[in-house]
Amino acid sequence: MFLLSIASLGLVAVAAATTPLKVVKIGTTPDGTTAPIRGWNSWGTQAGKYLGDDDYNEGHVTGICDRLASDLRGNYKLCGLDSGWSVGDHGDDYGRINYDSNKFVIPRFASYLHGKKLLMGIYIVPGAFLNDFNKTIEGTSTKISEICGGSNGLARCQLKYDHPDTQKWIDSNARQFASWGVDYIKLDFITPGSNDNGVNLPSDESPEVQMWHKAIKKTGRKMTLAISWKLDRSKPYFDIWRANADSMRVDQDIQSYSHTPFTDWSRVLRTLTNYLEWINAAVAHYDTVRTHPNLDTMYVLNAGDLSGLSLDQRRSVFIHWIGSSAELNLGDDLERPDPQGLALLNDRDALAAAAFTANYPMQPRNPGSGGNAWLAQNAWIAGPSPAGEFIAVLANYDDAGTKTVSASFGDLGVSGRYTCFDVFGKKSSTTSSRLSASLNGGQSVMYRCTRAKH
Ligand SMILES: *[C@@H]1O[C@H](CO)[C@@H](O)[C@H](O)[C@H]1NC(C)=O
C-alpha cells in the first residue's frame, strides 16, 4: 500500500510537469461517414509521367484498379482519377464539366467499379469554362458569362459567388456527377492556402467549397468532397473547411515529379511537419475536428526503385498516415506490387489500428517534455478513448543512425497500467511507465495499448 501510493505520487508529479493531454476526435464528417476513404489516386504515378497521358484511359486504369479488389482484397476501395479525365477547355451544352470520351466513359467505368465493390473518384478545379460564356446554365435562362468574372488561369473563370445562379451551375454539375455514379470529388486549387501556384485564383474560394457541399447534399447521393491543397489553418477558414469538406490537404504534392522514384524521404518529412502543424491547430481549435487530414498519396506498395523509400520508411509512411486519420490513398503502381508492401497494406492489425484512428487523430507529445514540437526523435498519441484504448507512435526521422526513442506515460499524457501491442512487431508488453524502442533512421513503431487486466 505504502509503495503503491509513492508510485502513484511519482506519476502525478511527472504528469503535472507537462501539458495535460487534450484528446481530440474526428467524429462524423459532412458527408456522414466516420472513417477516411482508402484507395488509390492516379496523380501518384501521373505526376512524373510514369503513367503517361496515352496510358491514362479507361482500359488501362481498369486493369490498375482491378488490383484494389484482387491484391488489396477490397481493403482499399477508391479508384481515384486525377487531372486529365475530363475535357479541359469546355463543358457540355449547359457548360457542365464533361468526361473526355476518348479516355473514359465515366458512367460505364463507375458501374464497372461498383460491380467490384469499389468506389469511383474524379478531380475538378474551380470555375466555369471561359469558352462556355454563351451557354445557358441548365434549368435557367442565365448565361455562364453572367456568373463569371475574369480568368482564374485554369481556362476557367473566377465565379461570382454573390450571383444567385452560381449555385445553380454548381448544382447542375453535382447532379450530373451523381447520375454518373461518382463517389468522390477532389476539388483542387482552393484558396486561401493554394495561393503560390502561378495561376490567377481569387484569394478566397471558400464560398466555392460551401457551394459544392450544398450541391452534393441536394443530389441525395453520398459523394465525398476532398479539398486541396495546403489549406489555410486559421480558425475562420478551418471552420469553413470542416463544415463542408470531408478531407483537407495539409501540404503541397508529395510527388517528386520525376519519372521514378515517385517520392523521397525529405518530401515525406515535409508532409509530416505540415501534418504536425495541422493537428496542433486542430487541437487548439476543437474537441471534434469533423474533417480528415489528407497527407496526399502514400507510397507503401512499391519497392525502393519505384517508391524512393526503404522498407523501414514505407512502414513509417503507413504508420503515420494511419496514425493521423488521413485518407489512405496509394500513389504506387498497383501493377508492380512488392510482396512486403502488400503484407503491410493487408495487415489485419494495421487495419484494426486504422479503424481506431479513424476517430482519433494522433498528436505530437515530445519525449522528455510532453510538448508538441517537431523533433527528430518524436512520440505521438491518438486517444485514449473512454474505454482506455490509445495508439502511440515512436519515430526516428533522422537518417543519421540508430536512436533509442523513449516516451514516458507522463510525456504521452496518460497514466495507469497498459498492455501495448506492437502492431507490426507482433508482440505485447505491459507497463505503467514508458514506451521505448531502438529505431534506425527512418524507422517507426506503432503500439496499440489497452488497459491491463488486473
Ligand atoms: C459569345 O457570343 C458573342 C456574340 O455572338 C461572341 O462575340 C463571343 O465570341 C462569344 N463567346 C464565346 C466564348 O463563344
Ligand as a Chemical Component Dictionary entry (heavy atoms), coordinates in Angstrom:
data_LIG
# 
_chem_comp.id                   LIG 
_chem_comp.type                 NON-POLYMER 
_chem_comp.pdbx_formal_charge   0 
_chem_comp.three_letter_code    LIG 
# 
loop_
_chem_comp_atom.comp_id 
_chem_comp_atom.atom_id 
_chem_comp_atom.alt_atom_id 
_chem_comp_atom.type_symbol 
_chem_comp_atom.charge 
_chem_comp_atom.model_Cartn_x 
_chem_comp_atom.model_Cartn_y 
_chem_comp_atom.model_Cartn_z 
_chem_comp_atom.pdbx_ordinal 
LIG C1 C1 C 0 -20.277 34.759 -77.376 1  
LIG O1 O1 O 0 -21.087 35.402 -78.323 2  
LIG C2 C2 C 0 -20.582 36.669 -78.732 3  
LIG C3 C3 C 0 -21.624 37.338 -79.613 4  
LIG O2 O2 O 0 -22.021 36.458 -80.614 5  
LIG C4 C4 C 0 -19.241 36.483 -79.418 6  
LIG O3 O3 O 0 -18.694 37.718 -79.796 7  
LIG C5 C5 C 0 -18.298 35.792 -78.454 8  
LIG O4 O4 O 0 -17.064 35.477 -79.098 9  
LIG C6 C6 C 0 -18.904 34.508 -77.914 10 
LIG N1 N1 N 0 -18.039 33.983 -76.848 11 
LIG C7 C7 C 0 -17.678 32.714 -76.750 12 
LIG C8 C8 C 0 -16.752 32.369 -75.645 13 
LIG O5 O5 O 0 -18.072 31.857 -77.505 14 
# 
loop_
_chem_comp_bond.comp_id 
_chem_comp_bond.atom_id_1 
_chem_comp_bond.atom_id_2 
_chem_comp_bond.value_order 
_chem_comp_bond.pdbx_ordinal 
LIG C1 O1 SING 1  
LIG C1 C6 SING 2  
LIG O1 C2 SING 3  
LIG C2 C3 SING 4  
LIG C2 C4 SING 5  
LIG C3 O2 SING 6  
LIG C4 O3 SING 7  
LIG C4 C5 SING 8  
LIG C5 O4 SING 9  
LIG C5 C6 SING 10 
LIG C6 N1 SING 11 
LIG N1 C7 SING 12 
LIG C7 C8 SING 13 
LIG C7 O5 DOUB 14 
# 
